Amino acid sequence: MKKSDIIEVIASEFPELDKKTVAAIVNGTFEAMIEALSSGKRIEIRGLGTFKVKSRPAKTARNPRTGEKISVPPKKVVHFKAGKVLKAKLNEKAGV
């Protein structure tokens, strides 16, 4: 699902809002999430899950084509942990 698909779904659920307004709301939400994560904050959305930033240390890796060892610098990555409602919904659809 792309951002445009999310905008379409929300606009169809709320016909009193035009797509331009919905797009502004969705873009604003994503910008706020990006800003929070980039400043090291944790985002918890009940029913969906939790986003948080984790640090990966520097490491030595190997180029699979040449076998040459390369240095990979430390970096930060976003980690998502699914919430209970999302996990239940996924397992319900899978028939588990």
C-alpha positions as CSV (number, residue, x, y, z in Angstrom):
1,M,0.0,0.0,0.0
2,K,1.4,3.4,-1.0
3,K,0.7,6.8,0.6
4,S,-1.7,7.6,-2.3
5,D,-3.7,4.4,-1.4
6,I,-3.9,5.5,2.2
7,I,-5.2,8.9,1.1
8,E,-7.8,7.3,-1.1
9,V,-9.0,5.0,1.7
10,I,-9.3,7.9,4.2
11,A,-11.0,10.1,1.6
12,S,-13.6,7.4,0.8
13,E,-14.3,7.0,4.6
14,F,-14.8,10.7,5.1
15,P,-16.6,12.1,2.1
16,E,-16.9,15.5,3.7
17,L,-13.1,15.9,3.4
18,D,-11.6,16.5,0.0
19,K,-8.5,14.7,-1.1
20,K,-6.3,17.7,-0.8
21,T,-7.2,18.1,2.9
22,V,-6.7,14.3,3.5
23,A,-3.3,14.5,1.8
24,A,-2.3,17.4,4.0
25,I,-3.3,15.4,7.1
26,V,-1.5,12.3,6.0
27,N,1.7,14.2,5.0
28,G,1.6,16.1,8.3
29,T,1.3,12.9,10.2
30,F,4.2,11.3,8.4
31,E,6.3,14.5,8.9
32,A,5.6,14.5,12.6
33,M,6.6,10.8,12.8
34,I,9.8,11.4,10.9
35,E,10.7,14.4,13.1
36,A,10.0,12.4,16.3
37,L,12.1,9.4,15.2
38,S,15.0,11.6,14.0
39,S,15.1,13.3,17.4
40,G,15.3,9.8,19.1
41,K,11.8,9.7,20.4
42,R,9.7,6.5,20.4
43,I,6.3,6.4,18.6
44,E,3.5,4.2,20.0
45,I,0.3,3.8,18.0
46,R,-2.2,1.7,20.0
47,G,-3.5,-1.3,17.9
48,L,-0.7,-0.9,15.4
49,G,2.7,-1.1,17.1
50,T,5.7,0.8,18.2
51,F,8.5,2.5,16.2
52,K,11.8,3.3,17.8
53,V,15.3,4.0,16.7
54,K,18.1,1.5,17.4
55,S,21.8,2.0,16.9
56,R,23.8,-0.6,15.0
57,P,27.6,-0.7,15.8
58,A,30.3,-0.5,13.2
59,K,31.3,-3.9,11.7
60,T,33.5,-5.5,9.2
61,A,31.6,-7.1,6.3
62,R,32.7,-9.0,3.2
63,N,31.9,-8.1,-0.5
64,P,30.3,-11.3,-1.8
65,R,31.6,-10.8,-5.3
66,T,35.3,-10.1,-4.6
67,G,35.6,-11.5,-1.0
68,E,37.2,-8.2,0.0
69,K,36.7,-7.1,3.6
70,I,35.0,-3.7,4.0
71,S,34.3,-1.5,7.0
72,V,30.6,-0.7,7.6
73,P,30.2,2.5,9.7
74,P,27.8,2.6,12.7
75,K,24.2,3.7,11.8
76,K,20.8,4.2,13.2
77,V,17.8,2.1,12.0
78,V,14.1,2.2,12.7
79,H,12.7,-0.8,14.4
80,F,9.0,-1.7,14.3
81,K,7.3,-4.0,16.9
82,A,3.7,-5.0,16.0
83,G,1.1,-4.5,18.7
84,K,-1.4,-7.1,20.0
85,V,-4.3,-6.0,17.8
86,L,-2.1,-6.2,14.6
87,K,-0.7,-9.5,15.6
88,A,-4.1,-11.0,16.3
89,K,-5.5,-9.6,13.0
90,L,-2.5,-11.1,11.0
91,N,-2.9,-14.5,12.7
92,E,-6.7,-14.5,12.2
93,K,-6.2,-13.9,8.4
94,A,-3.6,-16.6,8.2
95,G,-5.9,-19.1,9.9
96,V,-3.5,-19.7,12.8
